[in-house]
Every structure is written in structure tokens, then in C-alpha cells.
Amino acid sequence: MVKRIPITTAKEVAQKHDLSQVLLIGWDGERVHVVTYGKTKEDCAHAAKAQDFWAGKIKEFSFKGTS
């Protein structure tokens, strides 16, 4: 089973780089993995909307054969 990206990882990226929102997208060769983080509730909501947007774009794109 694939290990999920923890939200704490996204939070660490946000803190290290002084960001209000973080969206991490990973590919394990079979599936796309996404995690979001927002500093405030409003930032969380915006990050979730970004995730919805990019998830739709990712579904349009095939990762197979891109390497």
C-alpha cells in the first residue's frame, strides 16, 4: 500500500518558505497523490479549491510514458 503524504509535510514546507497555502502533488507511477495545507481556515478553503482545480487538470493528463 502506498504511504500517503502527511499534512504535516505540507505544513513544514509552508513554514520553511513562509507560505500561506501549499499544494503538494506526487506521482508514484500508478496514482496521483495530493495534499493541501492552509495557515488559516480561509487559506485551507482556498487550497482545497486549488486541489479541486488541479485534480481536474491532472485527470486530463496521462503520466504514463512521460519519463
C-alpha positions in Angstrom: 0.0 0.0 0.0 1.2 3.5 -0.9 2.1 5.7 2.0 0.1 9.0 2.0 1.8 12.4 2.1 1.1 13.7 5.6 -0.4 17.2 6.0 2.5 17.9 8.4 4.8 17.7 5.4 2.8 20.4 3.6 2.8 22.5 6.8 6.6 22.2 7.1 7.0 23.4 3.5 4.7 26.3 4.2 6.6 27.3 7.4 10.0 26.9 5.9 9.1 29.0 2.9 6.8 31.5 4.6 3.7 30.5 2.6 0.1 30.8 3.5 -1.0 27.8 1.3 0.7 24.7 0.0 -0.5 22.2 -2.6 1.8 19.1 -3.0 1.2 16.8 -5.9 3.0 13.5 -6.2 3.0 10.6 -8.7 4.0 7.1 -7.6 3.9 5.5 -11.1 0.3 4.5 -10.7 -1.6 7.1 -8.8 -1.6 10.8 -8.2 -1.4 11.9 -4.6 -2.4 15.4 -3.4 -2.1 17.1 0.0 -3.0 20.6 0.9 -2.3 22.9 3.8 -3.6 26.4 4.7 -2.4 28.6 7.5 -5.9 29.8 8.3 -9.4 28.4 7.7 -9.7 30.7 4.7 -6.3 29.6 3.4 -7.4 25.9 3.8 -10.6 26.6 1.8 -8.5 28.3 -1.0 -6.0 25.4 -1.0 -8.9 22.9 -1.3 -10.3 24.8 -4.3 -6.9 24.7 -5.9 -6.8 21.0 -5.3 -10.1 20.6 -7.0 -8.9 22.6 -10.0 -5.6 20.8 -10.4 -7.2 17.4 -9.8 -9.4 18.0 -12.8 -6.4 19.1 -14.9 -4.4 16.0 -13.8 -7.2 13.7 -14.8 -6.9 15.2 -18.3 -3.2 14.4 -18.4 -1.7 10.9 -18.6 1.5 10.4 -16.7 2.3 7.2 -18.4 5.1 7.4 -20.9 6.2 10.9 -19.7 9.5 9.8 -18.2 
